[in-house]
Amino acid sequence: MKGFLKGMLLGAVAGAAADMAMHTNTVKKTPAGKAMQTATDVVDAAAASVKETLDR
């Protein structure tokens, strides 16, 4: 189970990083871009929380 959660965490982080790399600053200025950035920030925070929980 722990391996599965690590895999899910790594997948989420990799997806968030790829998403951030694909978006330029001009996209982030649109309402859709801002919403996407907010969603990415939420995923990053959740991934960090899961990682912290697993490291205990």
PyMOL Python script that loads the backbone (N, CA, C, O; Angstrom):
from pymol import cmd

cmd.read_pdbstr("""\
ATOM      1  N   MET A   1       0.824  -1.197   0.000  1.00  0.00           N
ATOM      2  CA  MET A   1       0.000   0.000   0.000  1.00  0.00           C
ATOM      3  C   MET A   1       0.862   1.252   0.000  1.00  0.00           C
ATOM      4  O   MET A   1       0.545   2.230  -0.676  1.00  0.00           O
ATOM      5  N   LYS A   2       1.962   1.221   0.765  1.00  0.00           N
ATOM      6  CA  LYS A   2       2.833   2.388   0.838  1.00  0.00           C
ATOM      7  C   LYS A   2       3.463   2.681  -0.522  1.00  0.00           C
ATOM      8  O   LYS A   2       3.602   3.842  -0.905  1.00  0.00           O
ATOM      9  N   GLY A   3       3.841   1.633  -1.248  1.00  0.00           N
ATOM     10  CA  GLY A   3       4.402   1.805  -2.587  1.00  0.00           C
ATOM     11  C   GLY A   3       3.402   2.421  -3.543  1.00  0.00           C
ATOM     12  O   GLY A   3       3.752   3.259  -4.374  1.00  0.00           O
ATOM     13  N   PHE A   4       2.154   1.998  -3.416  1.00  0.00           N
ATOM     14  CA  PHE A   4       1.091   2.554  -4.257  1.00  0.00           C
ATOM     15  C   PHE A   4       0.932   4.043  -4.005  1.00  0.00           C
ATOM     16  O   PHE A   4       0.828   4.823  -4.951  1.00  0.00           O
ATOM     17  N   LEU A   5       0.912   4.443  -2.750  1.00  0.00           N
ATOM     18  CA  LEU A   5       0.764   5.865  -2.424  1.00  0.00           C
ATOM     19  C   LEU A   5       1.954   6.675  -2.911  1.00  0.00           C
ATOM     20  O   LEU A   5       1.788   7.798  -3.387  1.00  0.00           O
ATOM     21  N   LYS A   6       3.156   6.116  -2.796  1.00  0.00           N
ATOM     22  CA  LYS A   6       4.337   6.806  -3.315  1.00  0.00           C
ATOM     23  C   LYS A   6       4.224   6.987  -4.822  1.00  0.00           C
ATOM     24  O   LYS A   6       4.554   8.049  -5.350  1.00  0.00           O
ATOM     25  N   GLY A   7       3.764   5.966  -5.507  1.00  0.00           N
ATOM     26  CA  GLY A   7       3.582   6.052  -6.958  1.00  0.00           C
ATOM     27  C   GLY A   7       2.550   7.099  -7.333  1.00  0.00           C
ATOM     28  O   GLY A   7       2.741   7.858  -8.283  1.00  0.00           O
ATOM     29  N   MET A   8       1.464   7.138  -6.590  1.00  0.00           N
ATOM     30  CA  MET A   8       0.438   8.145  -6.844  1.00  0.00           C
ATOM     31  C   MET A   8       1.000   9.543  -6.607  1.00  0.00           C
ATOM     32  O   MET A   8       0.746  10.460  -7.388  1.00  0.00           O
ATOM     33  N   LEU A   9       1.754   9.700  -5.540  1.00  0.00           N
ATOM     34  CA  LEU A   9       2.352  10.993  -5.216  1.00  0.00           C
ATOM     35  C   LEU A   9       3.319  11.423  -6.313  1.00  0.00           C
ATOM     36  O   LEU A   9       3.270  12.563  -6.772  1.00  0.00           O
ATOM     37  N   LEU A  10       4.191  10.524  -6.731  1.00  0.00           N
ATOM     38  CA  LEU A  10       5.158  10.860  -7.780  1.00  0.00           C
ATOM     39  C   LEU A  10       4.456  11.199  -9.092  1.00  0.00           C
ATOM     40  O   LEU A  10       4.879  12.107  -9.808  1.00  0.00           O
ATOM     41  N   GLY A  11       3.399  10.479  -9.405  1.00  0.00           N
ATOM     42  CA  GLY A  11       2.633  10.769 -10.618  1.00  0.00           C
ATOM     43  C   GLY A  11       1.972  12.135 -10.568  1.00  0.00           C
ATOM     44  O   GLY A  11       1.966  12.867 -11.558  1.00  0.00           O
ATOM     45  N   ALA A  12       1.413  12.478  -9.408  1.00  0.00           N
ATOM     46  CA  ALA A  12       0.772  13.783  -9.259  1.00  0.00           C
ATOM     47  C   ALA A  12       1.791  14.906  -9.362  1.00  0.00           C
ATOM     48  O   ALA A  12       1.536  15.924 -10.005  1.00  0.00           O
ATOM     49  N   VAL A  13       2.936  14.722  -8.734  1.00  0.00           N
ATOM     50  CA  VAL A  13       3.981  15.748  -8.786  1.00  0.00           C
ATOM     51  C   VAL A  13       4.514  15.896 -10.208  1.00  0.00           C
ATOM     52  O   VAL A  13       4.712  17.014 -10.684  1.00  0.00           O
ATOM     53  N   ALA A  14       4.744  14.782 -10.880  1.00  0.00           N
ATOM     54  CA  ALA A  14       5.247  14.839 -12.257  1.00  0.00           C
ATOM     55  C   ALA A  14       4.229  15.506 -13.174  1.00  0.00           C
ATOM     56  O   ALA A  14       4.598  16.297 -14.042  1.00  0.00           O
ATOM     57  N   GLY A  15       2.962  15.192 -12.988  1.00  0.00           N
ATOM     58  CA  GLY A  15       1.913  15.816 -13.793  1.00  0.00           C
ATOM     59  C   GLY A  15       1.814  17.305 -13.539  1.00  0.00           C
ATOM     60  O   GLY A  15       1.660  18.090 -14.475  1.00  0.00           O
ATOM     61  N   ALA A  16       1.902  17.697 -12.284  1.00  0.00           N
ATOM     62  CA  ALA A  16       1.839  19.125 -11.947  1.00  0.00           C
ATOM     63  C   ALA A  16       3.041  19.866 -12.515  1.00  0.00           C
ATOM     64  O   ALA A  16       2.901  20.980 -13.019  1.00  0.00           O
ATOM     65  N   ALA A  17       4.225  19.254 -12.439  1.00  0.00           N
ATOM     66  CA  ALA A  17       5.426  19.888 -12.979  1.00  0.00           C
ATOM     67  C   ALA A  17       5.334  20.033 -14.498  1.00  0.00           C
ATOM     68  O   ALA A  17       5.700  21.071 -15.049  1.00  0.00           O
ATOM     69  N   ALA A  18       4.851  19.004 -15.164  1.00  0.00           N
ATOM     70  CA  ALA A  18       4.693  19.064 -16.619  1.00  0.00           C
ATOM     71  C   ALA A  18       3.673  20.124 -17.006  1.00  0.00           C
ATOM     72  O   ALA A  18       3.864  20.845 -17.985  1.00  0.00           O
ATOM     73  N   ASP A  19       2.598  20.219 -16.245  1.00  0.00           N
ATOM     74  CA  ASP A  19       1.570  21.220 -16.516  1.00  0.00           C
ATOM     75  C   ASP A  19       2.130  22.627 -16.353  1.00  0.00           C
ATOM     76  O   ASP A  19       1.861  23.507 -17.171  1.00  0.00           O
ATOM     77  N   MET A  20       2.901  22.833 -15.305  1.00  0.00           N
ATOM     78  CA  MET A  20       3.479  24.154 -15.073  1.00  0.00           C
ATOM     79  C   MET A  20       4.496  24.500 -16.167  1.00  0.00           C
ATOM     80  O   MET A  20       4.582  25.657 -16.578  1.00  0.00           O
ATOM     81  N   ALA A  21       5.256  23.527 -16.638  1.00  0.00           N
ATOM     82  CA  ALA A  21       6.251  23.773 -17.676  1.00  0.00           C
ATOM     83  C   ALA A  21       5.601  24.117 -19.011  1.00  0.00           C
ATOM     84  O   ALA A  21       6.163  24.879 -19.797  1.00  0.00           O
ATOM     85  N   MET A  22       4.432  23.565 -19.267  1.00  0.00           N
ATOM     86  CA  MET A  22       3.754  23.792 -20.541  1.00  0.00           C
ATOM     87  C   MET A  22       3.048  25.143 -20.608  1.00  0.00           C
ATOM     88  O   MET A  22       2.799  25.651 -21.702  1.00  0.00           O
ATOM     89  N   HIS A  23       2.730  25.721 -19.483  1.00  0.00           N
ATOM     90  CA  HIS A  23       1.995  26.983 -19.475  1.00  0.00           C
ATOM     91  C   HIS A  23       2.960  28.155 -19.414  1.00  0.00           C
ATOM     92  O   HIS A  23       3.920  28.156 -18.643  1.00  0.00           O
ATOM     93  N   THR A  24       2.683  29.147 -20.243  1.00  0.00           N
ATOM     94  CA  THR A  24       3.505  30.358 -20.231  1.00  0.00           C
ATOM     95  C   THR A  24       2.847  31.396 -19.342  1.00  0.00           C
ATOM     96  O   THR A  24       1.731  31.194 -18.862  1.00  0.00           O
ATOM     97  N   ASN A  25       3.536  32.506 -19.123  1.00  0.00           N
ATOM     98  CA  ASN A  25       2.982  33.572 -18.290  1.00  0.00           C
ATOM     99  C   ASN A  25       1.743  34.194 -18.911  1.00  0.00           C
ATOM    100  O   ASN A  25       0.857  34.648 -18.187  1.00  0.00           O
ATOM    101  N   THR A  26       1.659  34.226 -20.239  1.00  0.00           N
ATOM    102  CA  THR A  26       0.484  34.818 -20.873  1.00  0.00           C
ATOM    103  C   THR A  26      -0.763  33.983 -20.597  1.00  0.00           C
ATOM    104  O   THR A  26      -1.857  34.530 -20.453  1.00  0.00           O
ATOM    105  N   VAL A  27      -0.608  32.679 -20.524  1.00  0.00           N
ATOM    106  CA  VAL A  27      -1.757  31.818 -20.233  1.00  0.00           C
ATOM    107  C   VAL A  27      -2.220  32.035 -18.801  1.00  0.00           C
ATOM    108  O   VAL A  27      -3.422  32.024 -18.534  1.00  0.00           O
ATOM    109  N   LYS A  28      -1.290  32.231 -17.880  1.00  0.00           N
ATOM    110  CA  LYS A  28      -1.643  32.384 -16.477  1.00  0.00           C
ATOM    111  C   LYS A  28      -2.409  33.675 -16.213  1.00  0.00           C
ATOM    112  O   LYS A  28      -3.056  33.802 -15.174  1.00  0.00           O
ATOM    113  N   LYS A  29      -2.347  34.633 -17.132  1.00  0.00           N
ATOM    114  CA  LYS A  29      -3.031  35.904 -16.941  1.00  0.00           C
ATOM    115  C   LYS A  29      -4.514  35.831 -17.301  1.00  0.00           C
ATOM    116  O   LYS A  29      -5.285  36.702 -16.896  1.00  0.00           O
ATOM    117  N   THR A  30      -4.921  34.826 -18.042  1.00  0.00           N
ATOM    118  CA  THR A  30      -6.330  34.679 -18.389  1.00  0.00           C
ATOM    119  C   THR A  30      -7.063  34.054 -17.203  1.00  0.00           C
ATOM    120  O   THR A  30      -6.433  33.411 -16.363  1.00  0.00           O
ATOM    121  N   PRO A  31      -8.371  34.230 -17.122  1.00  0.00           N
ATOM    122  CA  PRO A  31      -9.117  33.594 -16.027  1.00  0.00           C
ATOM    123  C   PRO A  31      -8.938  32.070 -16.003  1.00  0.00           C
ATOM    124  O   PRO A  31      -8.823  31.474 -14.933  1.00  0.00           O
ATOM    125  N   ALA A  32      -8.915  31.456 -17.168  1.00  0.00           N
ATOM    126  CA  ALA A  32      -8.728  30.004 -17.209  1.00  0.00           C
ATOM    127  C   ALA A  32      -7.321  29.640 -16.738  1.00  0.00           C
ATOM    128  O   ALA A  32      -7.138  28.644 -16.037  1.00  0.00           O
ATOM    129  N   GLY A  33      -6.339  30.437 -17.117  1.00  0.00           N
ATOM    130  CA  GLY A  33      -4.971  30.192 -16.687  1.00  0.00           C
ATOM    131  C   GLY A  33      -4.811  30.354 -15.190  1.00  0.00           C
ATOM    132  O   GLY A  33      -4.105  29.581 -14.543  1.00  0.00           O
ATOM    133  N   LYS A  34      -5.474  31.370 -14.640  1.00  0.00           N
ATOM    134  CA  LYS A  34      -5.423  31.581 -13.188  1.00  0.00           C
ATOM    135  C   LYS A  34      -6.088  30.417 -12.455  1.00  0.00           C
ATOM    136  O   LYS A  34      -5.591  29.968 -11.423  1.00  0.00           O
ATOM    137  N   ALA A  35      -7.200  29.933 -12.983  1.00  0.00           N
ATOM    138  CA  ALA A  35      -7.889  28.793 -12.370  1.00  0.00           C
ATOM    139  C   ALA A  35      -7.004  27.551 -12.436  1.00  0.00           C
ATOM    140  O   ALA A  35      -6.936  26.776 -11.483  1.00  0.00           O
ATOM    141  N   MET A  36      -6.330  27.369 -13.569  1.00  0.00           N
ATOM    142  CA  MET A  36      -5.444  26.218 -13.724  1.00  0.00           C
ATOM    143  C   MET A  36      -4.270  26.319 -12.745  1.00  0.00           C
ATOM    144  O   MET A  36      -3.863  25.315 -12.160  1.00  0.00           O
ATOM    145  N   GLN A  37      -3.729  27.519 -12.566  1.00  0.00           N
ATOM    146  CA  GLN A  37      -2.624  27.711 -11.628  1.00  0.00           C
ATOM    147  C   GLN A  37      -3.083  27.418 -10.205  1.00  0.00           C
ATOM    148  O   GLN A  37      -2.353  26.797  -9.433  1.00  0.00           O
ATOM    149  N   THR A  38      -4.289  27.861  -9.854  1.00  0.00           N
ATOM    150  CA  THR A  38      -4.832  27.590  -8.520  1.00  0.00           C
ATOM    151  C   THR A  38      -4.983  26.089  -8.297  1.00  0.00           C
ATOM    152  O   THR A  38      -4.641  25.574  -7.233  1.00  0.00           O
ATOM    153  N   ALA A  39      -5.498  25.392  -9.307  1.00  0.00           N
ATOM    154  CA  ALA A  39      -5.659  23.938  -9.201  1.00  0.00           C
ATOM    155  C   ALA A  39      -4.298  23.262  -9.046  1.00  0.00           C
ATOM    156  O   ALA A  39      -4.154  22.328  -8.257  1.00  0.00           O
ATOM    157  N   THR A  40      -3.307  23.729  -9.793  1.00  0.00           N
ATOM    158  CA  THR A  40      -1.961  23.167  -9.690  1.00  0.00           C
ATOM    159  C   THR A  40      -1.381  23.398  -8.302  1.00  0.00           C
ATOM    160  O   THR A  40      -0.741  22.513  -7.734  1.00  0.00           O
ATOM    161  N   ASP A  41      -1.608  24.594  -7.757  1.00  0.00           N
ATOM    162  CA  ASP A  41      -1.119  24.901  -6.408  1.00  0.00           C
ATOM    163  C   ASP A  41      -1.755  23.980  -5.368  1.00  0.00           C
ATOM    164  O   ASP A  41      -1.090  23.534  -4.433  1.00  0.00           O
ATOM    165  N   VAL A  42      -3.036  23.703  -5.537  1.00  0.00           N
ATOM    166  CA  VAL A  42      -3.740  22.816  -4.607  1.00  0.00           C
ATOM    167  C   VAL A  42      -3.169  21.404  -4.689  1.00  0.00           C
ATOM    168  O   VAL A  42      -2.967  20.753  -3.664  1.00  0.00           O
ATOM    169  N   VAL A  43      -2.909  20.931  -5.904  1.00  0.00           N
ATOM    170  CA  VAL A  43      -2.343  19.594  -6.081  1.00  0.00           C
ATOM    171  C   VAL A  43      -0.950  19.530  -5.465  1.00  0.00           C
ATOM    172  O   VAL A  43      -0.603  18.547  -4.810  1.00  0.00           O
ATOM    173  N   ASP A  44      -0.153  20.573  -5.672  1.00  0.00           N
ATOM    174  CA  ASP A  44       1.191  20.604  -5.091  1.00  0.00           C
ATOM    175  C   ASP A  44       1.138  20.565  -3.564  1.00  0.00           C
ATOM    176  O   ASP A  44       1.913  19.853  -2.926  1.00  0.00           O
ATOM    177  N   ALA A  45       0.224  21.331  -2.992  1.00  0.00           N
ATOM    178  CA  ALA A  45       0.097  21.348  -1.534  1.00  0.00           C
ATOM    179  C   ALA A  45      -0.344  19.981  -1.008  1.00  0.00           C
ATOM    180  O   ALA A  45       0.152  19.511   0.016  1.00  0.00           O
ATOM    181  N   ALA A  46      -1.280  19.350  -1.721  1.00  0.00           N
ATOM    182  CA  ALA A  46      -1.743  18.026  -1.307  1.00  0.00           C
ATOM    183  C   ALA A  46      -0.620  17.000  -1.424  1.00  0.00           C
ATOM    184  O   ALA A  46      -0.467  16.138  -0.559  1.00  0.00           O
ATOM    185  N   ALA A  47       0.164  17.097  -2.492  1.00  0.00           N
ATOM    186  CA  ALA A  47       1.278  16.164  -2.676  1.00  0.00           C
ATOM    187  C   ALA A  47       2.311  16.332  -1.565  1.00  0.00           C
ATOM    188  O   ALA A  47       2.840  15.346  -1.052  1.00  0.00           O
ATOM    189  N   ALA A  48       2.592  17.563  -1.198  1.00  0.00           N
ATOM    190  CA  ALA A  48       3.545  17.820  -0.119  1.00  0.00           C
ATOM    191  C   ALA A  48       3.025  17.279   1.196  1.00  0.00           C
ATOM    192  O   ALA A  48       3.792  16.740   1.994  1.00  0.00           O
ATOM    193  N   SER A  49       1.721  17.418   1.429  1.00  0.00           N
ATOM    194  CA  SER A  49       1.125  16.912   2.651  1.00  0.00           C
ATOM    195  C   SER A  49       1.201  15.387   2.708  1.00  0.00           C
ATOM    196  O   SER A  49       1.529  14.819   3.749  1.00  0.00           O
ATOM    197  N   VAL A  50       0.902  14.734   1.604  1.00  0.00           N
ATOM    198  CA  VAL A  50       0.963  13.265   1.551  1.00  0.00           C
ATOM    199  C   VAL A  50       2.399  12.811   1.760  1.00  0.00           C
ATOM    200  O   VAL A  50       2.643  11.858   2.501  1.00  0.00           O
ATOM    201  N   LYS A  51       3.354  13.478   1.120  1.00  0.00           N
ATOM    202  CA  LYS A  51       4.760  13.114   1.276  1.00  0.00           C
ATOM    203  C   LYS A  51       5.199  13.253   2.733  1.00  0.00           C
ATOM    204  O   LYS A  51       5.901  12.393   3.265  1.00  0.00           O
ATOM    205  N   GLU A  52       4.783  14.331   3.363  1.00  0.00           N
ATOM    206  CA  GLU A  52       5.134  14.548   4.773  1.00  0.00           C
ATOM    207  C   GLU A  52       4.529  13.443   5.652  1.00  0.00           C
ATOM    208  O   GLU A  52       5.178  12.954   6.577  1.00  0.00           O
ATOM    209  N   THR A  53       3.301  13.062   5.358  1.00  0.00           N
ATOM    210  CA  THR A  53       2.634  12.010   6.117  1.00  0.00           C
ATOM    211  C   THR A  53       3.338  10.670   5.940  1.00  0.00           C
ATOM    212  O   THR A  53       3.488   9.914   6.900  1.00  0.00           O
ATOM    213  N   LEU A  54       3.772  10.371   4.710  1.00  0.00           N
ATOM    214  CA  LEU A  54       4.430   9.093   4.436  1.00  0.00           C
ATOM    215  C   LEU A  54       5.826   9.037   5.066  1.00  0.00           C
ATOM    216  O   LEU A  54       6.302   7.960   5.423  1.00  0.00           O
ATOM    217  N   ASP A  55       6.475  10.187   5.201  1.00  0.00           N
ATOM    218  CA  ASP A  55       7.829  10.220   5.758  1.00  0.00           C
ATOM    219  C   ASP A  55       7.851  10.033   7.266  1.00  0.00           C
ATOM    220  O   ASP A  55       8.917   9.805   7.837  1.00  0.00           O
ATOM    221  N   ARG A  56       6.725  10.122   7.914  1.00  0.00           N
ATOM    222  CA  ARG A  56       6.696   9.977   9.381  1.00  0.00           C
ATOM    223  C   ARG A  56       6.915   8.569   9.804  1.00  0.00           C
ATOM    224  O   ARG A  56       6.920   8.278  11.000  1.00  0.00           O
TER     225      ARG A  56
END
""", "prot")
cmd.dss("prot")
cmd.show_as("cartoon", "prot")
cmd.util.cbc("prot")
cmd.orient("prot")
